[in-house]
Amino acid sequence: MNVSVSNSSEKPIYQQLFEQISAQILKGELESGYCLPPIRQAALELRVSVITVKKTWEELERCGLINTVTGKGCFVAEFSPEEKLRIRNEMILKQMDSDTAYYKSFGLTLDEVVELLKKIY
């Protein structure tokens, strides 16, 4: 697991962690059965609060990306390729829905958004 946090980011730290870890899981970089570090250890290594890491792990579990086994730890869940695709698309659509509302608030058309996206992609 390779993650980093930025204290200067507008995103909360737990969200930065969630996005990075979930992307690694959904891209297959963290395989099924991979054991995430214990909450306290991750907090110490990342220099963040235990509460922040706990919130991240809880969100990963809520989304079905990890499973917690009492007394053993948190493990990346097992997925079929179809499940990974479904979860990935749900997460992306949720983010795009939020982003789209922001773009609409500026009065941008779909074509304008697509052109802007092409410039940065």
ROVEX-547449 format. One record per residue (C-alpha): residue number from 1; residue in one letter; x, y, z. Coordinates in Angstrom, 2 decimals. Example, Ala and Ser with C-alpha at 12.3 -4.5 7.8 and 13.67 -1.06 7.14 Angstrom:
<nodes>
1:a:12.30:-4.50:7.80
2:s:13.67:-1.06:7.14
</nodes>
This chain:
<nodes>
1:m:0.00:0.00:0.00
2:n:1.52:3.24:-1.14
3:v:-0.33:6.37:0.00
4:s:0.52:9.94:0.83
5:v:-1.42:12.78:2.35
6:s:-1.29:16.50:1.81
7:n:-2.17:18.84:4.64
8:s:-2.57:21.65:2.11
9:s:-5.22:19.80:0.08
10:e:-8.83:20.97:0.17
11:k:-9.86:17.33:0.61
12:p:-10.02:15.91:4.12
13:i:-7.20:13.49:4.87
14:y:-9.55:10.51:5.29
15:q:-10.91:11.20:1.80
16:q:-7.40:11.40:0.33
17:l:-6.61:8.03:1.90
18:f:-9.91:6.50:0.83
19:e:-9.47:7.60:-2.79
20:q:-5.90:6.34:-3.03
21:i:-6.55:2.98:-1.35
22:s:-9.82:2.32:-3.19
23:a:-8.11:3.10:-6.52
24:q:-5.29:0.68:-5.68
25:i:-7.82:-2.02:-4.81
26:l:-9.94:-1.48:-7.92
27:k:-6.88:-1.40:-10.21
28:g:-5.67:-4.66:-8.69
29:e:-2.56:-3.16:-7.11
30:l:-3.82:-4.36:-3.73
31:e:-5.02:-7.90:-4.33
32:s:-7.79:-9.82:-2.60
33:g:-6.65:-10.96:0.81
34:y:-4.06:-8.20:1.21
35:c:-3.91:-7.22:4.89
36:l:-4.06:-3.48:5.51
37:p:-1.78:-2.26:8.27
38:p:-3.37:-1.94:11.70
39:i:-5.03:1.43:12.28
40:r:-2.50:2.61:14.86
41:q:0.46:1.58:12.71
42:a:-0.97:3.31:9.62
43:a:-1.68:6.46:11.64
44:l:1.88:6.51:12.97
45:e:3.46:5.94:9.53
46:l:1.27:8.56:7.85
47:r:1.51:10.99:10.78
48:v:-2.25:11.37:11.02
49:s:-4.70:10.67:13.81
50:v:-5.97:7.20:14.60
51:i:-9.50:8.57:14.15
52:t:-8.68:9.59:10.56
53:v:-7.39:6.12:9.64
54:k:-10.31:4.45:11.46
55:k:-12.75:6.57:9.45
56:t:-10.97:5.61:6.22
57:w:-11.03:1.89:7.03
58:e:-14.73:2.13:7.97
59:e:-15.55:3.84:4.67
60:l:-13.60:1.19:2.73
61:e:-15.57:-1.50:4.54
62:r:-18.90:0.30:4.01
63:c:-18.18:0.32:0.27
64:g:-17.40:-3.40:0.34
65:l:-13.75:-2.94:-0.56
66:i:-12.34:-4.49:2.62
67:n:-13.52:-6.95:5.26
68:t:-12.64:-6.80:8.93
69:v:-11.87:-10.03:10.72
70:t:-12.00:-9.51:14.48
71:g:-8.62:-10.12:16.05
72:k:-6.89:-10.55:12.68
73:g:-7.21:-7.28:10.78
74:c:-8.68:-5.69:7.67
75:f:-8.31:-7.48:4.35
76:v:-9.03:-6.52:0.76
77:a:-12.29:-8.16:-0.28
78:e:-12.52:-10.71:-3.05
79:f:-14.10:-9.44:-6.28
80:s:-15.04:-10.78:-9.65
81:p:-13.94:-8.55:-12.54
82:e:-17.60:-7.57:-12.99
83:e:-17.92:-6.54:-9.34
84:k:-14.76:-4.42:-9.54
85:l:-16.11:-2.69:-12.64
86:r:-19.50:-2.09:-11.00
87:i:-17.98:-0.63:-7.82
88:r:-15.53:1.51:-9.80
89:n:-18.29:2.89:-12.01
90:e:-20.54:3.63:-9.02
91:m:-17.74:5.57:-7.33
92:i:-16.89:7.48:-10.50
93:l:-20.52:8.34:-11.22
94:k:-20.98:9.63:-7.66
95:q:-17.97:11.93:-8.07
96:m:-19.04:13.02:-11.56
97:d:-22.52:13.87:-10.28
98:s:-20.99:16.22:-7.73
99:d:-18.59:17.69:-10.29
100:t:-21.37:18.19:-12.83
101:a:-23.39:20.28:-10.38
102:y:-20.34:22.50:-9.92
103:y:-19.87:22.94:-13.68
104:k:-23.55:23.70:-14.18
105:s:-23.32:26.42:-11.55
106:f:-20.97:28.23:-13.96
107:g:-23.42:27.75:-16.80
108:l:-21.14:25.40:-18.76
109:t:-22.65:23.24:-21.46
110:l:-21.76:19.56:-21.84
111:d:-19.65:20.39:-24.89
112:e:-17.71:23.01:-22.92
113:v:-17.08:20.57:-20.08
114:v:-15.88:17.91:-22.54
115:e:-13.50:20.37:-24.20
116:l:-12.07:21.43:-20.85
117:l:-11.68:17.82:-19.80
118:k:-9.85:17.00:-23.02
119:k:-7.34:19.75:-22.26
120:i:-6.35:18.28:-18.92
121:y:-6.73:14.57:-19.67
</nodes>
